[in-house]
Amino acid sequence: MRQANDGGTFNEALTTQNLTESAGLQAKLMGEEFKLRQEMLTVLTPEQKTQLDQMRQQFKSDHGNFKGGRGRGERREAPKQ
């Protein structure tokens, strides 16, 4: 991306190419992460799956149903101690 702005001029074609490549890699990574989670679930015992569900519910209640990505969404105040 920095190369697309070298010399003070913006190279739209290079930027588009870089973003297209990046999007493909991100999609591939998401697919691999999903496969890994699915494989992990196959080795858990029923008790472990129940515990995982409870932990997920606790996380959701602590953090809300925030669906934003990195750096997106509203900031929340830290819990008071």
C-alpha positions as CSV (number, residue, x, y, z in Angstrom):
1,M,0.0,0.0,0.0
2,R,2.8,2.4,0.7
3,Q,4.2,1.8,-2.8
4,A,0.9,3.1,-4.2
5,N,1.6,6.5,-2.6
6,D,5.3,6.7,-3.2
7,G,6.6,10.0,-4.4
8,G,3.5,11.9,-3.3
9,T,1.3,10.5,-6.1
10,F,-1.5,8.0,-5.6
11,N,-1.5,4.9,-7.8
12,E,-5.0,3.7,-7.9
13,A,-4.3,0.6,-10.0
14,L,-1.6,-0.6,-7.6
15,T,-3.9,0.1,-4.6
16,T,-6.7,-1.9,-6.2
17,Q,-4.4,-4.8,-6.9
18,N,-3.1,-4.8,-3.3
19,L,-6.6,-4.7,-1.8
20,T,-7.8,-7.4,-4.1
21,E,-4.9,-9.7,-3.1
22,S,-5.4,-8.8,0.6
23,A,-9.2,-9.6,0.4
24,G,-8.5,-13.0,-1.0
25,L,-6.0,-13.8,1.7
26,Q,-8.4,-12.7,4.4
27,A,-11.1,-14.9,3.0
28,K,-8.8,-17.8,2.9
29,L,-7.7,-17.2,6.5
30,M,-11.3,-16.9,7.7
31,G,-12.1,-20.3,6.1
32,E,-9.1,-21.9,7.8
33,E,-10.1,-20.4,11.1
34,F,-13.6,-21.8,10.7
35,K,-12.3,-25.3,9.8
36,L,-10.0,-25.2,12.8
37,R,-12.9,-24.3,15.2
38,Q,-15.0,-27.1,13.7
39,E,-12.2,-29.6,14.2
40,M,-11.8,-28.4,17.8
41,L,-15.5,-29.0,18.5
42,T,-15.3,-32.6,17.3
43,V,-12.8,-33.5,20.0
44,L,-14.6,-31.9,22.9
45,T,-16.6,-34.0,25.3
46,P,-20.3,-33.1,25.9
47,E,-19.3,-31.5,29.2
48,Q,-16.6,-29.4,27.6
49,K,-19.1,-28.3,24.9
50,T,-21.5,-27.2,27.6
51,Q,-18.7,-25.4,29.4
52,L,-17.8,-23.6,26.1
53,D,-21.4,-22.6,25.6
54,Q,-21.5,-21.2,29.1
55,M,-18.3,-19.3,28.5
56,R,-19.6,-17.8,25.3
57,Q,-22.8,-16.7,27.0
58,Q,-20.8,-15.1,29.8
59,F,-18.6,-13.3,27.2
60,K,-21.7,-12.0,25.4
61,S,-23.3,-10.7,28.5
62,D,-20.0,-9.0,29.6
63,H,-19.3,-7.5,26.2
64,G,-22.7,-7.2,24.6
65,N,-23.4,-8.6,21.2
66,F,-20.7,-6.5,19.6
67,K,-20.2,-7.6,16.0
68,G,-17.7,-5.0,14.9
69,G,-14.2,-5.8,13.6
70,R,-10.9,-4.4,14.8
71,G,-11.2,-0.7,15.5
72,R,-14.9,-0.5,14.7
73,G,-17.9,0.2,16.8
74,E,-18.5,2.2,19.9
75,R,-16.0,2.4,22.7
76,R,-17.1,1.0,26.0
77,E,-16.0,2.2,29.4
78,A,-13.8,-0.2,31.3
79,P,-15.7,-2.1,34.1
80,K,-15.4,-0.3,37.4
81,Q,-13.5,-2.2,40.1
